[in-house]
Amino acid sequence: MDLKRLREASRKRLERLDIVIPDPFDAQLLCENISRSRGRELRLLPLPEGMPAGMPCGMWAATETADWVWYDASTSPAHQRQIVAHELAHILCDHSAGMDALMAGQLSPDLDPSTIRRIIGRTSYNDFQELEAETLATLLTIPAPPPGPELSGRVLSRLHADLTQPARRSRRRS
C-alpha cells in the first residue's frame, strides 16, 4: 500500500471510531476516551529509568482486562505525544503481538507477564503495522483545520481539499 492510500485509510478509520479525539491533543484524555469506548482499563505509564539499551521508546501490552502503554518520559514533550499516540494507534488498529511478553515484567511490578496476550514495542518503521500506527498517530496529534469560508465551484473546492489533505477534515471537539 502506498503512503497516500495508507493516509486515506487511516483517516477513514478515525472517522469510524466511536471516541472523542481531543483537540488540541491530550494524551491522558484520549486514553480515558479509548478506555471508556473499549470498556477496559488503559494505563499510561513512563518507561522505568535504567532500562536496557535497545528498548523501544514506547510499548503497548494487552492483558485480558487492561491495556498498558509505556512511553519514554525523558524525551521532549512533542516526542512523548507522538510515542503515546503511536502506541494508542496500535490499540485502535487492533495490531498483533511482536515482542517477548517477558519484557513486560521489567516494566511494571503490577503487571503479571503470564497474563499478557500481546505486546508491541516501537523499534522501527519497516513493518506495515508500525507504518500504519505512525500514520494514525500523526493524524491523532495534528490540530483540526479551522473552519474555512464556504467554497463554491469545483476548482476552489478541489484546491481547499488539496491544501487540507494532511489534516483531518472532521474532528470532534472535547
C-alpha positions as CSV (number, residue, x, y, z in Angstrom):
1,M,0.0,0.0,0.0
2,D,1.4,3.4,-0.9
3,L,1.5,6.2,1.6
4,K,-1.3,8.2,0.1
5,R,-3.7,5.2,0.4
6,L,-2.5,4.4,3.9
7,R,-3.1,8.0,5.0
8,E,-6.6,7.9,3.5
9,A,-7.4,4.5,5.1
10,S,-6.2,5.9,8.4
11,R,-8.3,9.0,8.0
12,K,-11.4,6.8,7.3
13,R,-10.5,4.6,10.4
14,L,-10.6,7.7,12.6
15,E,-14.0,8.7,11.2
16,R,-15.4,5.3,12.1
17,L,-14.2,5.3,15.6
18,D,-16.6,5.9,18.4
19,I,-14.3,8.0,20.5
20,V,-13.7,11.7,21.1
21,I,-10.3,12.8,19.9
22,P,-9.2,15.8,22.0
23,D,-8.3,18.9,20.0
24,P,-5.7,20.0,20.9
25,F,-4.2,16.6,21.5
26,D,-4.3,15.5,25.2
27,A,-2.8,12.0,25.7
28,Q,-4.4,11.4,29.1
29,L,-7.9,12.5,27.9
30,L,-7.6,10.3,24.8
31,C,-6.6,7.3,26.9
32,E,-9.7,7.9,29.1
33,N,-11.9,8.1,25.9
34,I,-10.4,4.9,24.4
35,S,-10.7,3.1,27.8
36,R,-14.4,4.1,28.0
37,S,-15.1,3.1,24.4
38,R,-13.4,-0.3,24.8
39,G,-14.8,-0.9,28.2
40,R,-11.4,-1.8,29.7
41,E,-8.8,-0.1,31.7
42,L,-6.0,1.7,29.8
43,R,-2.9,2.6,31.9
44,L,-0.4,5.2,30.6
45,L,3.0,4.9,32.3
46,P,6.5,6.3,31.8
47,L,9.1,3.7,31.0
48,P,11.2,2.9,34.1
49,E,14.6,4.5,34.3
50,G,17.6,2.3,33.6
51,M,16.0,0.1,31.1
52,P,18.5,-2.0,29.0
53,A,19.9,-0.5,25.8
54,G,17.9,-1.2,22.7
55,M,14.5,-0.9,24.4
56,P,11.8,0.8,22.4
57,C,10.8,4.3,23.3
58,G,7.1,3.2,23.6
59,M,5.3,-0.1,24.2
60,W,1.8,-1.5,24.4
61,A,0.8,-4.6,26.3
62,A,-2.7,-6.1,26.4
63,T,-4.0,-8.4,29.1
64,E,-7.4,-10.0,29.4
65,T,-8.7,-6.9,31.3
66,A,-6.5,-3.9,30.5
67,D,-4.2,-2.2,28.1
68,W,-0.8,-0.9,29.3
69,V,1.1,1.8,27.4
70,W,4.6,2.9,28.3
71,Y,6.4,5.9,26.8
72,D,9.9,7.5,27.2
73,A,9.4,10.3,29.7
74,S,13.0,11.6,29.2
75,T,12.4,12.9,25.7
76,S,10.7,16.1,24.6
77,P,7.0,16.7,25.2
78,A,6.4,16.6,21.4
79,H,8.2,13.3,21.1
80,Q,6.3,11.9,24.1
81,R,3.0,12.9,22.5
82,Q,4.0,11.1,19.3
83,I,5.1,8.0,21.2
84,V,1.9,7.8,23.2
85,A,-0.3,8.4,20.1
86,H,1.7,5.7,18.2
87,E,1.0,3.1,20.9
88,L,-2.6,4.2,21.1
89,A,-2.8,3.8,17.3
90,H,-1.7,0.2,17.7
91,I,-4.7,-0.3,20.0
92,L,-7.1,1.4,17.7
93,C,-5.8,-0.7,14.8
94,D,-6.0,-3.9,16.9
95,H,-2.5,-4.9,15.9
96,S,-1.0,-8.2,17.0
97,A,2.0,-9.0,19.1
98,G,5.6,-8.6,18.1
99,M,7.7,-8.8,21.2
100,D,8.5,-11.1,24.1
101,A,5.9,-10.8,26.8
102,L,8.5,-11.5,29.5
103,M,9.9,-8.0,28.8
104,A,6.8,-6.5,30.4
105,G,7.9,-7.9,33.8
106,Q,10.7,-5.3,33.7
107,L,8.2,-2.5,33.0
108,S,5.9,-2.7,36.0
109,P,5.7,-4.8,39.1
110,D,1.9,-4.7,38.9
111,L,1.8,-6.5,35.6
112,D,2.0,-10.3,35.6
113,P,3.8,-11.4,32.4
114,S,1.7,-14.6,32.3
115,T,-1.5,-12.5,31.8
116,I,-0.2,-10.7,28.7
117,R,-2.0,-11.6,25.5
118,R,0.1,-9.4,23.2
119,I,2.9,-6.8,23.4
120,I,4.2,-4.5,20.8
121,G,7.2,-2.2,21.1
122,R,8.1,0.7,18.8
123,T,11.5,0.0,17.4
124,S,11.4,0.5,13.7
125,Y,9.2,1.5,10.8
126,N,10.0,-1.3,8.3
127,D,6.9,-3.2,9.3
128,F,3.4,-2.4,7.9
129,Q,1.9,-2.3,11.4
130,E,4.5,0.2,12.5
131,L,3.9,2.4,9.5
132,E,0.1,2.2,9.9
133,A,0.4,3.1,13.6
134,E,2.7,6.0,12.9
135,T,0.4,7.3,10.2
136,L,-2.6,7.1,12.5
137,A,-0.7,8.7,15.4
138,T,0.2,11.7,13.2
139,L,-3.5,12.1,12.3
140,L,-4.4,11.9,16.1
141,T,-2.0,14.6,17.1
142,I,-2.3,17.3,14.4
143,P,-4.8,20.0,15.0
144,A,-8.1,20.0,13.2
145,P,-8.2,22.7,10.5
146,P,-10.0,25.8,11.4
147,P,-13.4,26.2,9.8
148,G,-12.9,28.0,6.5
149,P,-15.1,30.0,4.2
150,E,-17.8,28.3,2.2
151,L,-16.3,27.5,-1.1
152,S,-18.2,27.2,-4.3
153,G,-17.0,25.9,-7.6
154,R,-15.2,22.8,-8.5
155,V,-11.7,24.4,-8.7
156,L,-12.0,26.2,-5.3
157,S,-13.4,23.0,-3.6
158,R,-10.6,20.9,-5.1
159,L,-7.9,23.4,-4.0
160,H,-9.3,23.5,-0.5
161,A,-9.3,19.7,-0.3
162,D,-5.8,19.5,-1.6
163,L,-4.5,22.1,0.9
164,T,-6.2,20.5,3.8
165,Q,-5.4,16.9,2.8
166,P,-2.8,16.2,5.6
167,A,-5.2,17.3,8.3
168,R,-8.4,15.5,9.3
169,R,-11.4,17.2,7.8
170,S,-13.7,16.5,10.7
171,R,-12.8,16.2,14.4
172,R,-15.0,16.1,17.4
173,R,-14.1,18.7,19.9
174,S,-13.9,17.6,23.6
